[in-house]
Amino acid sequence: MHPEYAPVLKDKIADILKSEIFLGNIKDGESLTQEIISEKLGVSRMPVREAFLQLESDGILERLKNRHVKVNGMTAKRVVQIFDALSVFEISLVGQADKAEVVESAFHAYETAVPLQGKSICIQKMMAFHLSFSESMDNLYLHQIHKKMIMGYPMFLLRQYELDWRTLLRLNTEVYEAYLSKDARRISASILDFYKMLSDFALKECYIE
């Protein structure tokens, strides 16, 4: 394999493993080795090792002393924790988002995309709307943290499963209108409702225990 293709293969392997873990096909607590994965995928150990390192940095794998890695999979407790933490973090961001034009532009891009531009684009623009809260703060550090939280399990869930676009639009409209109102209680309630809907869907439809 030509060296310039190595990063692409590493990313593909990481995506495959992440999907299998998020879907529950690779179980929480399961032990993985580079040898087993490279054999199953028909690839060399080097890109598998790099994929492992990437997933370790994402908190999805945990390195053990015997050169194996342990899977930190999606349990019901972890799913609830992910969406609860994201809710609390985003509520604090909304209260500090001071570039209204950034948020407004992102919401209207999402609103006009639904449902005509297809699922993939609508999801991308919907989450870009949520990311606009941290983007409008002029704090790249917080924006990158926010982005990493959203682009992990929440984005996987939205892309993998069919959620009702009308419900998503209604909940996101409530978030946007709450933002415009600057009412702290309304902002908190609308964001909690949105992420609780995603959390409840994951627990019910994805058979997470």
C-alpha positions as a Python dict, from the first residue, in 0.01 Angstrom:
ca = {
    (1, 'M'): (0, 0, 0),
    (2, 'H'): (133, 343, -91),
    (3, 'P'): (206, 548, 226),
    (4, 'E'): (-22, 835, 124),
    (5, 'Y'): (-324, 606, 152),
    (6, 'A'): (-245, 496, 510),
    (7, 'P'): (-443, 773, 684),
    (8, 'V'): (-750, 696, 473),
    (9, 'L'): (-734, 325, 562),
    (10, 'K'): (-679, 410, 929),
    (11, 'D'): (-991, 629, 927),
    (12, 'K'): (-1196, 362, 752),
    (13, 'I'): (-1094, 101, 1008),
    (14, 'A'): (-1173, 340, 1294),
    (15, 'D'): (-1517, 412, 1143),
    (16, 'I'): (-1591, 40, 1102),
    (17, 'L'): (-1494, -39, 1461),
    (18, 'K'): (-1679, 264, 1597),
    (19, 'S'): (-1997, 164, 1413),
    (20, 'E'): (-1975, -195, 1534),
    (21, 'I'): (-1923, -75, 1892),
    (22, 'F'): (-2203, 183, 1878),
    (23, 'L'): (-2437, -77, 1725),
    (24, 'G'): (-2349, -322, 2002),
    (25, 'N'): (-2205, -584, 1767),
    (26, 'I'): (-1878, -545, 1957),
    (27, 'K'): (-1978, -556, 2322),
    (28, 'D'): (-1885, -332, 2610),
    (29, 'G'): (-1585, -478, 2795),
    (30, 'E'): (-1480, -698, 2504),
    (31, 'S'): (-1106, -734, 2446),
    (32, 'L'): (-962, -662, 2101),
    (33, 'T'): (-618, -717, 1953),
    (34, 'Q'): (-448, -572, 1647),
    (35, 'E'): (-388, -926, 1517),
    (36, 'I'): (-754, -1028, 1531),
    (37, 'I'): (-885, -710, 1369),
    (38, 'S'): (-618, -702, 1096),
    (39, 'E'): (-700, -1065, 1011),
    (40, 'K'): (-1076, -1005, 1004),
    (41, 'L'): (-1044, -696, 784),
    (42, 'G'): (-764, -832, 566),
    (43, 'V'): (-529, -543, 635),
    (44, 'S'): (-187, -499, 791),
    (45, 'R'): (-146, -427, 1162),
    (46, 'M'): (-10, -73, 1117),
    (47, 'P'): (-340, 98, 1014),
    (48, 'V'): (-523, -108, 1279),
    (49, 'R'): (-279, 17, 1541),
    (50, 'E'): (-339, 376, 1425),
    (51, 'A'): (-716, 322, 1432),
    (52, 'F'): (-688, 186, 1787),
    (53, 'L'): (-494, 497, 1893),
    (54, 'Q'): (-761, 721, 1737),
    (55, 'L'): (-1042, 537, 1917),
    (56, 'E'): (-845, 548, 2243),
    (57, 'S'): (-829, 926, 2213),
    (58, 'D'): (-1207, 926, 2159),
    (59, 'G'): (-1262, 722, 2476),
    (60, 'I'): (-1408, 429, 2285),
    (61, 'L'): (-1115, 194, 2347),
    (62, 'E'): (-899, 160, 2656),
    (63, 'R'): (-546, 18, 2637),
    (64, 'L'): (-462, -275, 2865),
    (65, 'K'): (-119, -388, 2987),
    (66, 'N'): (-122, -706, 2777),
    (67, 'R'): (-129, -504, 2448),
    (68, 'H'): (-499, -572, 2415),
    (69, 'V'): (-760, -297, 2420),
    (70, 'K'): (-1092, -301, 2605),
    (71, 'V'): (-1412, -172, 2447),
    (72, 'N'): (-1597, 110, 2620),
    (73, 'G'): (-1929, 44, 2451),
    (74, 'M'): (-2269, 204, 2467),
    (75, 'T'): (-2455, 104, 2782),
    (76, 'A'): (-2782, 265, 2890),
    (77, 'K'): (-2600, 453, 3165),
    (78, 'R'): (-2339, 591, 2924),
    (79, 'V'): (-2598, 697, 2667),
    (80, 'V'): (-2787, 896, 2929),
    (81, 'Q'): (-2460, 1046, 3056),
    (82, 'I'): (-2355, 1152, 2704),
    (83, 'F'): (-2676, 1338, 2629),
    (84, 'D'): (-2707, 1483, 2980),
    (85, 'A'): (-2352, 1619, 2965),
    (86, 'L'): (-2404, 1759, 2616),
    (87, 'S'): (-2726, 1928, 2729),
    (88, 'V'): (-2562, 2098, 3026),
    (89, 'F'): (-2261, 2206, 2820),
    (90, 'E'): (-2475, 2347, 2540),
    (91, 'I'): (-2704, 2534, 2779),
    (92, 'S'): (-2399, 2718, 2914),
    (93, 'L'): (-2285, 2796, 2559),
    (94, 'V'): (-2620, 2941, 2452),
    (95, 'G'): (-2609, 3184, 2739),
    (96, 'Q'): (-2276, 3316, 2612),
    (97, 'A'): (-2339, 3308, 2236),
    (98, 'D'): (-2311, 3675, 2143),
    (99, 'K'): (-2312, 3669, 1763),
    (100, 'A'): (-2681, 3639, 1685),
    (101, 'E'): (-2622, 3654, 1309),
    (102, 'V'): (-2418, 3330, 1323),
    (103, 'V'): (-2693, 3143, 1506),
    (104, 'E'): (-2966, 3292, 1289),
    (105, 'S'): (-2787, 3200, 966),
    (106, 'A'): (-2728, 2843, 1084),
    (107, 'F'): (-3089, 2791, 1191),
    (108, 'H'): (-3237, 2926, 868),
    (109, 'A'): (-2997, 2709, 664),
    (110, 'Y'): (-3133, 2408, 854),
    (111, 'E'): (-3496, 2522, 839),
    (112, 'T'): (-3491, 2570, 462),
    (113, 'A'): (-3316, 2235, 406),
    (114, 'V'): (-3590, 2032, 576),
    (115, 'P'): (-3700, 1801, 427),
    (116, 'L'): (-3618, 1882, 63),
    (117, 'Q'): (-3240, 1842, 72),
    (118, 'G'): (-3238, 1488, 205),
    (119, 'K'): (-3153, 1325, 534),
    (120, 'S'): (-2774, 1361, 526),
    (121, 'I'): (-2770, 1734, 450),
    (122, 'C'): (-3054, 1807, 694),
    (123, 'I'): (-2870, 1632, 978),
    (124, 'Q'): (-2549, 1812, 892),
    (125, 'K'): (-2723, 2150, 896),
    (126, 'M'): (-2919, 2071, 1209),
    (127, 'M'): (-2605, 1994, 1407),
    (128, 'A'): (-2431, 2294, 1248),
    (129, 'F'): (-2710, 2497, 1408),
    (130, 'H'): (-2621, 2357, 1750),
    (131, 'L'): (-2251, 2414, 1686),
    (132, 'S'): (-2327, 2776, 1596),
    (133, 'F'): (-2370, 2850, 1967),
    (134, 'S'): (-2005, 2774, 2039),
    (135, 'E'): (-1895, 2913, 1702),
    (136, 'S'): (-2047, 3250, 1787),
    (137, 'M'): (-1847, 3277, 2109),
    (138, 'D'): (-1510, 3337, 1940),
    (139, 'N'): (-1358, 3064, 2160),
    (140, 'L'): (-1205, 2796, 1939),
    (141, 'Y'): (-1114, 2575, 2234),
    (142, 'L'): (-1476, 2543, 2350),
    (143, 'H'): (-1597, 2510, 1991),
    (144, 'Q'): (-1369, 2211, 1933),
    (145, 'I'): (-1488, 2044, 2255),
    (146, 'H'): (-1850, 2104, 2153),
    (147, 'K'): (-1782, 1968, 1805),
    (148, 'K'): (-1618, 1652, 1936),
    (149, 'M'): (-1912, 1586, 2168),
    (150, 'I'): (-2166, 1627, 1887),
    (151, 'M'): (-1974, 1441, 1618),
    (152, 'G'): (-1941, 1126, 1829),
    (153, 'Y'): (-2236, 911, 1933),
    (154, 'P'): (-2508, 1178, 1876),
    (155, 'M'): (-2414, 1221, 1509),
    (156, 'F'): (-2383, 844, 1462),
    (157, 'L'): (-2733, 797, 1604),
    (158, 'L'): (-2883, 1058, 1373),
    (159, 'R'): (-2714, 917, 1063),
    (160, 'Q'): (-2779, 551, 1141),
    (161, 'Y'): (-3148, 567, 1231),
    (162, 'E'): (-3462, 729, 1095),
    (163, 'L'): (-3593, 995, 1330),
    (164, 'D'): (-3904, 1193, 1243),
    (165, 'W'): (-3788, 1513, 1072),
    (166, 'R'): (-4101, 1702, 1185),
    (167, 'T'): (-4025, 1629, 1550),
    (168, 'L'): (-3662, 1732, 1504),
    (169, 'L'): (-3764, 2056, 1332),
    (170, 'R'): (-4018, 2137, 1604),
    (171, 'L'): (-3769, 2080, 1885),
    (172, 'N'): (-3496, 2278, 1712),
    (173, 'T'): (-3736, 2563, 1640),
    (174, 'E'): (-3811, 2573, 2012),
    (175, 'V'): (-3436, 2591, 2084),
    (176, 'Y'): (-3393, 2877, 1837),
    (177, 'E'): (-3692, 3073, 1967),
    (178, 'A'): (-3572, 3022, 2323),
    (179, 'Y'): (-3232, 3156, 2223),
    (180, 'L'): (-3394, 3466, 2074),
    (181, 'S'): (-3604, 3516, 2388),
    (182, 'K'): (-3292, 3511, 2612),
    (183, 'D'): (-3510, 3344, 2875),
    (184, 'A'): (-3272, 3117, 3070),
    (185, 'R'): (-3543, 2874, 3181),
    (186, 'R'): (-3684, 2845, 2830),
    (187, 'I'): (-3337, 2790, 2684),
    (188, 'S'): (-3260, 2518, 2939),
    (189, 'A'): (-3594, 2342, 2887),
    (190, 'S'): (-3573, 2343, 2506),
    (191, 'I'): (-3220, 2203, 2492),
    (192, 'L'): (-3296, 1940, 2754),
    (193, 'D'): (-3606, 1834, 2555),
    (194, 'F'): (-3406, 1799, 2232),
    (195, 'Y'): (-3129, 1584, 2375),
    (196, 'K'): (-3366, 1382, 2594),
    (197, 'M'): (-3559, 1289, 2281),
    (198, 'L'): (-3236, 1157, 2127),
    (199, 'S'): (-3142, 975, 2446),
    (200, 'D'): (-3486, 814, 2478),
    (201, 'F'): (-3479, 710, 2112),
    (202, 'A'): (-3138, 546, 2156),
    (203, 'L'): (-3248, 353, 2463),
    (204, 'K'): (-3574, 236, 2304),
    (205, 'E'): (-3484, 170, 1941),
    (206, 'C'): (-3120, 60, 1967),
    (207, 'Y'): (-3183, -208, 2231),
    (208, 'I'): (-2915, -70, 2458),
    (209, 'E'): (-2906, -235, 2801),
}
